[in-house]
Amino acid sequence: MLPRPEHGAATGCVVVNRTFGTRPVVIHAHGPLKNKPAWPRIREALFATDPGAPQPLEDVTLLTCNNGHEAMGLFESSAARLGLPCLVAGQGITPWVNSRDKPRTILDALSRIDTEFVLYADSRDAVLLRHPGEAIAQFAAMRGCQLLFGGDRINWPALPRFREFELSLPGARDTDFRYLNGGAWIGRTAYCREFFARVIALPVVEDAPDSEQGLLKALLPLTVPEVRLDYRCEIIQNIGFVLADIFEVSSFRFQVSS
């Protein structure tokens, strides 16, 4: 069910993954443009309608990292277009090193968040399609899950130990989206604090010293099944390296008289 505001207008976008029949709420478009052909169509559909009226966020905080680089700002812009606030962390940190700064910035932000849930997405290349209320309902129904990362077609850093473990997880071989991607996730705030506190205590991954995603993958074996991957793209859809046309895309606008 699409969200309807009490008054004013609600806008947004629906992307259907035809493989699974799912409608993710967050799109993460990582990688070169040539490797994400659906991206221009999705972005255009989202920003085609007029901005929506302010909407409340009661149980979830939207979070992103943005140090002020000119390439940043997309995720929070998509939230603002939907009438939703977003907590922006990491402003002014330069030079930015993902393996050092991203986990620490997230942990610092989590210490200031008092909602039960948090939804994170990268500022540079992710968008929020609709009000996250439906994502919270889906996530809360995943019994025992405390933190859900988007599933990716690509294993990066491309280390055999990461690939072998992630392929061994239940359901991994039944989907193309079988590898952890740290560009978008949703979780219970209290657990996320514990998780990222453990992340910053890890040594960097030698073969990818700048990669925070390598740290997340290194911790994954110690945290499943509380930490899971969104194999069916129910909440998070990574579209990088998805070359087949598997998406239906449309925008919507609801107007409710006060």
C-alpha positions in Angstrom: 0.0 0.0 0.0 1.4 3.4 -1.0 1.5 6.0 1.8 -1.2 8.7 1.9 -0.6 11.9 3.8 -3.2 13.4 6.1 -3.1 16.6 4.0 -1.1 18.0 1.1 0.6 15.8 -1.5 2.7 12.6 -1.3 5.0 11.9 -4.2 7.3 9.0 -4.9 8.3 6.3 -7.3 7.6 2.6 -7.6 10.2 0.2 -8.9 9.1 -3.4 -9.4 11.8 -6.1 -9.6 10.1 -8.5 -12.0 12.3 -11.3 -11.0 10.9 -11.4 -7.5 7.8 -9.2 -7.8 9.2 -7.0 -5.1 9.0 -3.2 -4.7 12.1 -1.9 -2.9 12.1 1.4 -1.1 15.8 2.3 -1.6 17.7 2.2 -4.8 21.5 2.1 -4.6 23.1 2.8 -8.0 26.8 1.9 -7.4 29.4 1.6 -10.1 30.0 3.2 -13.5 26.9 4.5 -15.4 27.4 2.0 -18.2 26.9 -0.8 -15.7 23.6 0.5 -14.3 21.3 1.1 -17.4 18.1 1.4 -15.3 19.5 4.3 -13.3 18.6 7.3 -15.5 15.0 6.0 -15.9 14.6 5.5 -12.1 16.1 8.8 -11.2 14.0 10.7 -13.8 10.8 9.1 -12.5 11.5 10.0 -8.9 12.3 13.6 -9.7 9.6 14.1 -12.3 6.8 15.0 -9.9 6.6 18.2 -7.7 7.9 17.9 -4.2 5.5 16.4 -1.6 4.2 17.8 1.6 6.2 17.3 4.8 5.5 13.8 6.3 6.2 12.6 9.8 8.9 10.0 10.7 8.1 8.4 14.0 10.0 5.2 14.4 12.8 5.6 11.9 15.7 8.0 11.2 17.0 8.4 7.7 20.8 8.7 7.8 23.5 9.4 5.3 27.2 10.4 5.2 28.2 13.6 3.3 31.5 15.4 3.9 30.5 18.2 1.6 32.0 17.0 -1.7 30.2 18.4 -4.7 29.3 14.9 -5.9 27.3 14.2 -2.7 23.7 15.1 -1.7 21.5 12.8 -3.8 20.0 10.7 -1.0 19.1 13.6 1.2 17.7 15.4 -1.9 15.4 12.4 -2.6 14.2 12.4 1.0 13.5 16.2 0.9 11.5 15.7 -2.3 9.3 13.3 -0.4 8.9 15.7 2.4 11.1 13.7 4.8 14.0 14.8 7.1 17.4 13.1 6.8 20.3 13.2 9.3 23.5 14.1 7.4 26.7 13.0 9.2 30.4 13.5 8.4 30.3 17.1 7.1 33.7 18.7 6.7 35.7 15.6 7.1 38.5 15.8 4.6 40.3 13.9 3.3 37.7 11.2 3.6 38.8 7.5 3.7 35.9 5.1 3.7 37.5 2.4 5.8 38.3 5.0 8.5 35.7 7.7 8.3 32.5 6.0 7.2 32.1 3.5 10.1 33.2 6.1 12.7 30.8 8.7 11.3 27.9 6.3 11.3 28.7 5.2 14.9 28.8 8.7 16.1 25.5 9.5 14.4 23.9 6.3 15.8 24.8 7.6 19.3 22.6 10.6 18.7 19.6 8.7 17.2 16.7 7.8 19.5 14.3 6.2 17.1 13.9 2.4 17.2 15.0 2.0 13.6 17.5 3.6 11.3 17.7 3.5 7.5 21.1 4.4 6.0 22.0 5.0 2.3 25.0 6.5 0.6 24.6 10.2 -0.2 26.3 10.0 -3.6 24.4 7.3 -5.5 21.3 6.3 -3.6 17.7 7.5 -3.5 14.6 6.9 -1.3 11.6 6.1 -3.5 8.8 6.4 -1.0 8.0 7.0 2.7 10.0 4.3 4.7 7.1 3.2 6.7 6.5 0.2 4.5 10.2 -0.7 4.8 9.9 -0.7 8.5 6.9 -2.9 8.4 8.7 -5.4 6.2 11.9 -5.3 8.2 10.1 -5.8 11.5 8.4 -8.9 10.1 11.8 -10.5 9.5 12.0 -12.5 12.7 15.4 -12.4 14.4 16.9 -9.9 11.9 18.6 -6.9 13.5 20.4 -5.5 10.5 19.7 -6.0 6.8 22.1 -5.0 4.1 21.3 -4.9 0.4 22.4 -7.8 -1.7 24.8 -7.2 -4.6 25.6 -9.1 -7.8 29.3 -8.4 -7.3 31.6 -9.5 -4.5 33.8 -6.6 -3.5 36.5 -6.6 -2.2 36.9 -9.7 -4.4 38.4 -11.9 -1.9 37.8 -15.7 -2.0 37.1 -15.9 1.7 34.3 -13.3 1.4 32.8 -15.0 -1.6 32.9 -18.5 -0.1 31.2 -17.5 3.1 28.5 -15.4 1.5 27.7 -18.2 -1.0 27.4 -20.6 2.0 24.5 -18.7 3.5 20.9 -20.0 3.2 19.3 -18.5 0.1 22.4 -17.1 -1.4 22.5 -19.5 -4.4 18.8 -18.8 -5.2 19.4 -15.2 -6.2 21.8 -13.0 -8.2 21.9 -10.5 -5.3 24.0 -12.7 -3.0 26.9 -10.5 -1.8 26.9 -7.9 0.9 26.9 -4.2 -0.2 27.3 -1.6 2.5 25.7 1.3 0.4 22.3 0.9 2.0 21.0 -0.9 5.1 18.2 -0.9 7.6 18.3 -2.0 11.2 17.4 -1.7 14.8 19.3 1.3 16.2 20.6 -0.3 19.4 22.0 -3.3 17.5 23.5 -1.1 14.8 25.5 0.8 17.5 26.9 -2.5 18.7 27.7 -3.7 15.2 29.5 -0.5 14.1 31.4 -0.4 17.4 32.8 -3.8 16.4 33.5 -2.6 12.8 35.7 0.2 13.9 37.7 -2.2 16.1 38.7 -4.3 13.1 42.0 -4.0 11.2 41.7 -2.8 7.6 41.4 -5.5 5.0 44.9 -5.7 3.5 43.9 -6.2 -0.1 41.4 -3.2 0.1 42.7 -0.9 2.8 40.3 1.9 1.9 37.2 -0.2 1.8 34.7 -0.1 4.6 32.7 -2.8 2.8 35.6 -5.2 3.4 35.2 -4.5 7.2 31.5 -5.3 7.0 32.2 -8.5 5.2 34.9 -9.5 7.7 32.4 -9.1 10.5 29.5 -10.9 8.8 30.5 -14.4 9.8 30.4 -13.4 13.4 27.0 -11.7 13.2 24.7 -13.9 11.1 21.8 -14.6 11.4 21.1 -11.3 13.2 22.7 -9.7 10.2 21.2 -10.7 6.8 21.2 -9.7 3.2 18.1 -8.6 1.2 18.3 -11.5 -1.3 14.9 -10.7 -2.9 15.4 -6.9 -3.0 12.3 -6.4 -0.9 13.6 -3.2 0.7 16.9 -2.4 -0.9 17.7 -2.7 -4.6 21.3 -2.5 -5.7 21.2 -1.8 -9.5 24.9 -1.6 -10.3 25.9 -4.4 -12.7 22.3 -5.3 -13.4 22.4 -5.2 -17.2 19.1 -7.0 -17.9 15.9 -5.1 -18.1 14.1 -6.5 -15.0 12.5 -3.3 -13.6 9.1 -1.6 -14.1 9.3 2.0 -13.1 6.5 4.5 -12.4 5.9 7.6 -10.3 2.9 8.6 -8.3 1.3 11.7 -6.6 -1.5 11.6 -4.1 -3.4 14.8 -3.2 -5.5 15.0 0.0 -7.6 18.0 0.8 -7.3 19.4 4.3 
